[in-house]
Amino acid sequence: MAPSIGPVKARKLIDKLGSAQEVFKGQEKELQSIEGIGPTTSRSLDNRSLISRARQELEYTARHRIRIISFDDPAFPDQLNQCEDGPILIYARGEQGLQCKRSLSVVGTRRATTYGRDVCRQVVKDLSQKIKDLVIVSGLAYGIDVIAHQAALDAGIPTVAVLGHGFSTIYPYAHREVARKIIRSGALVTDFHSGMGPERNNFLRRNRIIAGMSNATLVVESASEGGALITADLAASYGRDVLAVPGRTTDMRSKGCNELIKSCKAALVQSAEDVLYHLNWDPDRPDTAPSPRPVASPENEELQLLQLMISKPGMKPDTLSAHSGIPIQKVLSILLQMELKRWIMVEPGSRYHCLITPS
C-alpha cells in the first residue's frame, strides 16, 4: 500500500533488511543507503496510517476467508517468483492450482467468434484428457477468458482466475457464478488489496501475473492491439513460450494472432497436440501415445534449410537466409510450412531445430 514502492523495490528492501518488519523499522538514512531507494521512497514508509490500513486489511481477509500468501511462503506460485517484477504477495480464494508442474495461460479477445470459442474449448478439453496435472490460467474477462475457465471446469481440472481488483467485488459481475465455481475447484487470485476497484490500469498490471504464473501463454483470437498481446509480450519477456491460434487473414479478430505467428513471436497451434509438441509435454493419460511420424521427403529448398539446421542447431531465419541464399520472406514461408508438418521446432528467440532425418 506504500506509494512509490512497487514489487521490485519491495523485494530489494526486504532482501537488504531481512524482513518487511525491519523495513518499517528502518531509519530514513539507512533506507536511502540502499541502491535505488531515494528520499521519496523512504518517506513513504514513514506514513503511520499504513499500519492501521494493514490491520483493517487483515481483519477483512480473515472475515471473508481470503488467504494472504507472501512470496517466501511455500504456497506461493513458483513461476511468479521467477519474474523480476512478480508481486510480493497475492490474495487468494480457493485452494487448488497455485502450485503445479504444468500450467497454461489462455487469453484472447473479449469479442470471441464461434470459431475462437470452439477452438478454445476443444484445446482445453483435449489437453485435460492427456495431462494429469494441468492448470488453466486466465483473467475472468468476457470472451476467451471466461470460455477457457468454463472449459476447464467442464473438464474437471483446476483453473485460476487472476483479477484486476480486490476481493470486495467481482468484475465483470455477470461472471460471479463462474467465480464461485472456480473457488471450489481452483482459485481466484489478485495482488490488489480489498479496497481496490476494477480500474482500467489495473488490468494491465494483472496481465503480468497471468503471464508469469504459467509455462506458456496461448492466444486465441486477438486484434492487432489489446490486452492479449500485452500478456503475450510479458510472457516472452519472462522467457515463457508464446503460442497462437491462426485465423482467417480477413478476420480482424485474428490479426494479432496471425502477426505473432508471421513474425515468429509465437508458435502455431491448431490442436492440443500442437501444445504438447511445442512445450515438450509428454502425455500421461492412458491411450494417448503419439502416432509415429511419416518418413519425410523434403523438396530442394526445404532440404537445404534442414541441412543447415542439422549442421548448426538453433539458427535464426536471417542466418538461414544468409547461408542458403534464399530470400528471407521465402525462408519464413518455408519454415512455417515445415513447422506445420512437424519437421522442425522453434525455441524462444526464433531459433530453429530439425526434428527429422531427411530422406
C-alpha positions in Angstrom: 0.0 0.0 0.0 3.0 2.3 0.3 3.2 4.8 -2.6 6.4 4.8 -4.7 7.1 1.2 -3.9 6.4 -1.5 -6.4 7.3 -5.2 -6.2 10.9 -4.7 -7.5 11.8 -2.1 -4.8 9.8 -4.1 -2.1 11.8 -7.3 -2.8 15.1 -5.3 -2.7 14.2 -3.7 0.6 13.2 -7.0 2.2 16.3 -8.7 0.9 18.6 -6.0 2.3 17.0 -5.6 5.7 15.9 -9.2 6.3 12.1 -8.8 6.7 9.2 -6.5 6.0 9.0 -5.6 9.7 12.7 -4.4 9.6 11.9 -2.3 6.6 9.3 -0.4 8.6 11.7 -0.1 11.5 14.5 1.2 9.3 15.7 4.8 9.6 15.4 7.1 6.6 19.2 7.3 6.3 19.6 3.5 6.4 16.9 3.1 3.8 18.4 5.7 1.4 21.8 3.8 1.6 20.1 1.0 -0.4 20.6 1.4 -4.2 17.5 2.8 -5.9 15.8 3.9 -2.7 15.6 7.7 -2.6 14.0 10.3 -0.2 10.5 9.9 -1.8 10.5 6.1 -1.2 11.9 6.2 2.3 9.5 8.9 3.4 6.5 6.9 2.0 7.3 4.2 4.5 7.2 6.6 7.4 3.4 7.1 7.0 1.9 5.7 10.2 -1.5 5.2 8.5 -0.1 2.3 6.5 0.0 0.1 9.6 -3.7 0.9 10.5 -4.7 0.2 6.9 -2.8 -3.1 7.0 -4.7 -4.1 10.2 -8.0 -3.3 8.5 -7.0 -5.4 5.6 -6.1 -8.4 7.8 -9.4 -8.1 9.5 -11.2 -8.0 6.2 -9.4 -11.0 4.8 -9.9 -13.1 8.0 -13.6 -12.2 7.9 -14.0 -13.3 4.3 -11.7 -16.3 4.4 -9.2 -14.8 2.0 -5.6 -16.1 2.2 -2.7 -13.8 2.0 0.3 -15.6 0.6 3.7 -13.9 0.6 6.5 -14.6 -1.9 8.5 -16.5 0.7 5.6 -18.8 1.6 5.8 -22.4 0.1 2.3 -22.0 -1.1 3.3 -19.0 -3.3 3.3 -19.9 -7.1 6.9 -20.9 -8.0 6.6 -19.5 -11.5 5.8 -16.0 -10.2 8.9 -15.9 -8.0 10.9 -16.3 -11.2 9.6 -13.0 -12.5 11.7 -9.9 -11.5 8.5 -7.8 -11.1 6.4 -10.6 -9.6 4.2 -9.5 -6.7 5.5 -9.8 -3.1 2.1 -11.2 -2.0 -1.1 -12.4 -3.5 -4.6 -12.7 -2.1 -6.4 -16.0 -2.9 -9.7 -17.7 -2.5 -9.7 -21.3 -3.3 -7.1 -24.0 -2.7 -6.1 -25.6 -6.0 -4.0 -24.7 -8.9 -1.4 -22.3 -7.3 1.3 -25.0 -7.3 1.5 -27.2 -10.4 4.1 -28.6 -12.8 2.2 -27.7 -16.0 0.1 -24.6 -16.4 -1.2 -22.8 -19.5 -2.5 -19.3 -19.6 -5.2 -18.8 -22.2 -6.1 -15.3 -23.3 -7.8 -13.6 -26.2 -10.4 -11.1 -27.4 -13.5 -10.2 -25.4 -15.5 -10.4 -28.7 -14.8 -14.0 -29.5 -16.2 -15.6 -32.7 -17.8 -19.1 -32.8 -14.5 -20.3 -34.3 -12.5 -18.9 -31.4 -14.8 -20.3 -28.7 -14.9 -23.7 -30.3 -11.1 -23.9 -30.7 -10.6 -22.7 -27.1 -13.0 -25.3 -25.6 -11.6 -28.1 -27.7 -7.9 -27.4 -26.9 -8.6 -27.3 -23.2 -10.8 -30.4 -23.3 -8.2 -32.4 -25.2 -5.3 -31.3 -23.0 -7.3 -32.3 -19.9 -7.6 -35.8 -21.3 -3.9 -36.1 -21.9 -2.3 -34.3 -18.9 -2.9 -35.1 -15.3 -1.7 -32.0 -13.5 -2.8 -29.3 -15.9 -4.0 -25.9 -14.7 -5.6 -23.3 -16.9 -5.0 -19.7 -16.0 -6.9 -16.6 -17.4 -8.4 -13.3 -16.3 -12.2 -14.0 -15.9 -12.9 -11.3 -18.6 -15.6 -11.6 -21.3 -14.8 -13.7 -24.3 -11.9 -16.1 -24.5 -11.0 -15.7 -20.8 -14.3 -17.0 -19.3 -14.6 -19.6 -22.0 -11.2 -21.0 -21.0 -12.3 -21.1 -17.3 -15.6 -22.7 -18.2 -13.9 -25.3 -20.4 -11.5 -26.3 -17.5 -14.5 -26.5 -15.1 -16.3 -28.7 -17.6 -13.3 -30.9 -18.0 -12.8 -31.3 -14.2 -9.4 -29.6 -14.0 -8.3 -26.7 -11.8 -8.4 -23.2 -13.2 -7.0 -20.0 -11.8 -8.7 -16.6 -12.4 -6.4 -13.5 -12.0 -8.5 -10.5 -11.0 -7.8 -6.8 -11.8 -9.2 -5.6 -8.5 -9.6 -6.5 -4.8 -12.0 -9.1 -3.3 -14.6 -6.6 -2.3 -16.2 -7.1 -5.8 -16.2 -9.4 -8.8 -15.8 -7.9 -12.2 -17.5 -8.5 -14.5 -20.5 -9.0 -12.3 -22.0 -11.4 -14.9 -19.2 -13.9 -14.1 -19.9 -14.1 -10.4 -21.3 -17.7 -10.7 -18.3 -18.9 -12.7 -16.1 -17.3 -10.0 -17.9 -19.3 -7.3 -17.3 -22.5 -9.2 -13.6 -21.6 -9.7 -13.2 -21.1 -5.9 -14.5 -24.7 -5.4 -12.1 -26.3 -7.9 -9.4 -23.8 -8.5 -8.6 -20.3 -7.2 -9.2 -16.6 -7.6 -6.1 -14.6 -7.1 -5.1 -10.9 -7.1 -2.3 -8.7 -5.8 -4.7 -5.8 -5.2 -5.9 -5.1 -1.6 -9.7 -5.3 -0.9 -10.5 -1.7 -1.4 -9.1 -1.5 -5.0 -11.9 -1.5 -7.6 -11.7 -2.6 -11.3 -9.8 0.4 -12.6 -8.6 0.4 -16.2 -4.9 0.4 -15.5 -5.2 -2.5 -13.0 -5.9 -4.9 -15.8 -2.5 -4.2 -17.4 -0.9 -4.9 -14.1 -3.0 -8.1 -13.7 -1.7 -9.4 -17.1 1.8 -9.8 -15.7 0.5 -12.3 -13.2 -1.4 -14.2 -15.9 1.8 -14.4 -18.0 4.0 -15.1 -15.0 2.0 -18.0 -13.4 2.3 -20.3 -16.4 4.7 -22.3 -18.5 3.3 -20.7 -21.6 0.6 -18.3 -22.9 -1.8 -19.3 -25.7 -3.5 -16.5 -27.6 -6.9 -17.5 -29.1 -8.2 -14.6 -31.3 -6.8 -11.1 -30.8 -7.0 -7.9 -32.8 -3.7 -6.1 -33.7 -3.8 -4.4 -30.3 -5.2 -5.3 -26.9 -4.6 -7.0 -23.5 -4.0 -10.4 -25.0 -1.0 -9.2 -27.0 0.4 -7.4 -23.9 0.1 -10.6 -22.0 1.9 -12.5 -24.8 4.8 -9.9 -24.8 5.1 -10.2 -21.0 5.2 -14.0 -21.3 8.0 -13.7 -23.8 9.9 -11.2 -21.6 9.8 -13.8 -18.8 11.3 -16.4 -21.1 8.0 -18.3 -21.4 6.6 -19.9 -24.6 4.0 -18.0 -26.6 1.5 -19.9 -28.7 -1.2 -18.6 -31.0 -4.2 -20.0 -32.9 -4.2 -18.8 -36.5 -7.3 -17.3 -38.1 -8.6 -16.1 -41.5 -6.5 -13.3 -43.0 -9.6 -11.2 -43.4 -10.7 -11.5 -39.8 -9.6 -8.5 -37.7 -10.1 -10.6 -34.5 -7.4 -12.9 -35.6 -5.0 -10.3 -37.0 -2.9 -10.2 -33.8 -2.5 -14.0 -33.7 -1.6 -14.1 -37.3 1.0 -11.4 -36.8 2.5 -13.2 -33.8 2.9 -16.3 -35.9 4.2 -14.5 -39.0 6.8 -12.6 -37.0 7.9 -15.9 -35.3 7.0 -14.4 -31.9 4.5 -17.3 -31.3 4.3 -21.0 -32.3 1.3 -22.0 -34.3 -1.3 -24.1 -32.5 -4.2 -25.8 -34.2 -4.9 -28.5 -31.6 -3.9 -29.9 -28.1 -1.2 -32.0 -29.8 0.5 -28.8 -31.0 0.6 -27.5 -27.4 2.1 -30.8 -26.2 4.6 -30.7 -29.0 5.8 -27.1 -28.6 6.0 -27.4 -24.8 7.6 -30.8 -24.9 5.0 -32.2 -22.6 4.6 -36.0 -22.6 1.0 -37.2 -22.3 0.5 -39.0 -19.0 -3.1 -40.2 -19.5 -3.6 -43.7 -20.8 -4.0 -44.4 -24.5 -2.5 -41.1 -25.6 0.8 -42.3 -27.1 1.6 -40.1 -30.1 1.3 -41.7 -33.6 4.6 -42.5 -35.4 5.6 -39.7 -37.8 5.7 -40.4 -41.5 9.0 -40.5 -43.3 9.8 -37.0 -44.6 10.9 -36.3 -48.2 11.7 -32.6 -48.3 11.9 -30.6 -51.5 15.2 -28.9 -52.5 14.9 -25.6 -50.6 13.3 -27.4 -47.6 16.2 -29.9 -47.6 18.7 -27.0 -47.9 17.3 -25.3 -44.7 17.0 -28.6 -42.8 20.7 -29.5 -43.5 21.7 -26.1 -42.2 19.7 -26.7 -39.0 21.3 -30.1 -38.6 24.8 -28.7 -39.1 24.2 -25.9 -36.6 21.1 -26.2 -34.4 19.4 -23.0 -33.2 19.9 -20.9 -36.3 17.6 -17.9 -36.8 15.7 -17.1 -40.0 18.0 -14.3 -41.1 21.0 -16.6 -40.7 19.4 -19.4 -42.6 18.6 -16.9 -45.4 22.2 -15.6 -45.5 23.7 -19.2 -45.6 21.2 -20.6 -48.1 20.8 -17.6 -50.4 17.0 -17.9 -50.1 15.2 -14.6 -49.6 14.1 -14.0 -46.0 10.4 -13.9 -46.8 10.6 -17.2 -48.6 12.6 -18.7 -45.7 9.9 -17.6 -43.3 7.2 -19.2 -45.5 9.1 -22.5 -45.8 9.8 -22.6 -42.1 6.1 -22.1 -41.4 5.2 -25.0 -43.7 7.8 -27.3 -42.1 6.6 -26.4 -38.7 3.1 -27.4 -39.6 4.5 -30.7 -40.9 6.3 -31.0 -37.5 9.7 -31.4 -39.2 11.2 -28.6 -37.2 10.6 -26.8 -33.9 11.2 -23.2 -32.9 12.5 -22.1 -29.5 12.1 -18.7 -27.9 14.2 -16.2 -29.8 13.2 -17.7 -33.2 15.9 -20.4 -33.0 15.0 -23.4 -35.3 15.9 -27.1 -34.8 15.4 -30.0 -37.2 13.4 -32.9 -35.8 13.7 -35.4 -38.7 16.3 -37.2 -40.7 15.7 -36.1 -44.3 15.4 -38.9 -46.8 
